[in-house]
Amino acid sequence: MQHILEAAQTIARFAARFDSAESLLADEAAFWLVVHMIEIIGEAAGHISAETRAQLQLPWVEIVAMRNRLAHGYFEINEVVIWRTATLDVPALAHAIDAFLEREERGE
């Protein structure tokens, strides 16, 4: 879970520098960093226990599937999908995981 949260925070820092999918894509290094962080999120999500997955009610299958798509479809990556994932989906995921970890820390 911590790896997912750290990758999401990295994405947030980089995505904040851009105002569109096109501007992110124009910075090749930043674009590929964001793609790689999304891959890390998907890889880490694949290692989350079924019990924890059930507690969080997130689209785990889709998260892992996106990692697989990115890892094996290098030249078929859609920058608009990456942008939406980085600016909409990843922040929501980070928020959910952060709240979960805080509850766990409090023993709830």
C-alpha positions in Angstrom: 0.0 0.0 0.0 2.8 2.3 0.8 4.4 1.8 -2.7 1.1 2.7 -4.3 0.8 5.9 -2.2 4.4 6.9 -2.9 4.0 6.4 -6.7 0.7 8.3 -6.6 2.4 11.2 -4.8 5.2 11.2 -7.4 2.6 11.4 -10.2 0.8 14.3 -8.4 4.1 16.2 -8.2 4.8 15.8 -11.9 1.3 16.1 -13.2 0.9 19.5 -11.4 3.5 20.9 -13.7 1.3 20.5 -16.8 -2.1 21.7 -17.8 -3.0 19.1 -20.5 -2.2 15.7 -21.9 -0.4 17.4 -24.8 1.8 19.5 -22.5 2.7 16.4 -20.5 3.5 14.5 -23.6 5.7 17.3 -24.8 8.0 16.6 -21.9 9.0 13.1 -22.8 10.9 12.4 -19.5 8.0 13.5 -17.4 5.5 11.5 -19.5 7.4 8.3 -19.2 8.0 8.9 -15.5 4.2 9.1 -15.0 3.7 6.0 -17.1 6.2 4.1 -15.0 4.6 5.3 -11.7 1.3 4.0 -13.0 2.9 0.7 -13.8 4.3 0.6 -10.2 0.9 1.2 -8.8 -0.5 -1.6 -10.9 2.3 -4.0 -9.9 1.9 -3.2 -6.2 -1.9 -3.5 -6.5 -1.4 -7.1 -7.7 0.2 -7.9 -4.4 -2.6 -6.6 -2.2 -4.3 -9.3 -0.3 -7.9 -10.3 -1.1 -8.8 -9.3 2.5 -7.4 -5.8 2.0 -8.9 -5.4 -1.4 -12.3 -6.3 0.0 -12.0 -3.5 2.7 -11.1 -0.9 0.1 -13.6 -1.5 -2.6 -11.4 0.0 -5.4 -11.2 -1.2 -9.0 -8.3 -3.5 -8.3 -8.7 -5.6 -11.5 -8.7 -2.5 -13.7 -5.7 -1.1 -11.8 -3.7 -4.2 -12.5 -5.0 -4.5 -16.0 -3.8 -0.9 -16.8 -0.3 -1.9 -15.6 -0.3 -4.9 -17.9 -1.5 -2.8 -20.8 1.2 -0.2 -20.2 4.0 -2.7 -19.7 3.2 -4.6 -22.9 1.7 -2.0 -25.2 4.5 0.5 -25.3 3.6 2.1 -28.6 -0.2 2.0 -28.1 -0.2 4.2 -25.0 -2.9 6.9 -25.2 -1.6 10.2 -23.7 -5.2 11.3 -22.9 -5.8 8.1 -20.9 -2.5 8.7 -19.0 -3.5 12.3 -18.3 -6.9 11.3 -17.0 -5.5 8.5 -14.9 -2.8 10.8 -13.5 -5.1 13.8 -12.8 -8.3 12.1 -11.8 -8.0 8.4 -11.0 -4.6 8.4 -9.2 -5.5 11.3 -6.8 -8.8 9.5 -5.8 -6.8 6.2 -5.3 -4.2 8.0 -3.2 -6.9 9.6 -1.1 -8.6 6.2 -0.5 -5.4 4.5 0.4 -4.2 7.3 2.7 -7.5 7.2 4.6 -7.3 3.4 4.8 -3.7 3.6 6.2 -4.7 6.3 8.7 -7.6 4.1 9.9 -5.2 1.1 10.2 -2.8 3.2 12.2 -5.5 4.2 14.6 -6.6 0.6 14.9 -10.0 1.0 13.4 
